């Protein structure tokens, strides 16, 4: 990326990217005009906006969170579980938060629980909810 677009509470800022350093699964950027911690703090909490045309291609079984949130979640027996409302990155695997009429179901995003994901149909099929539903 040459320009980083950040949505703040009252506006959207486009900042030129001067340098990128990759650290495992994280990266740090030096942005033009952001030369100290106080200036960087003004961007804290902002939402980074990336046009879909600039997103990297994903491998099989990789998904963008924006494509998952809002998907219907059903079990492989057809039981409605709810709608995926959030994804919580956990390091070793993500937790998918399913809203079941106001109750949360936390599903580990691992093959033991996730049978299939069809982002085009907005449908996620999970193996079981035993022990996951409160």
Buried (B, 14 or more C-beta within 10 A) or exposed (E): EEEBBBEEEEEEBEBEEEEEEEEEEEEEBEBEEBEEEEEEEEBEEBEEEEEEEEEEEEEEEEBBEEBBBEBBBBBEEEEEBBBBBBBEEEEEEBBBBBBBEEEBBEBBBEEEBBBEBEBEEBEBBBBBBEEBBE
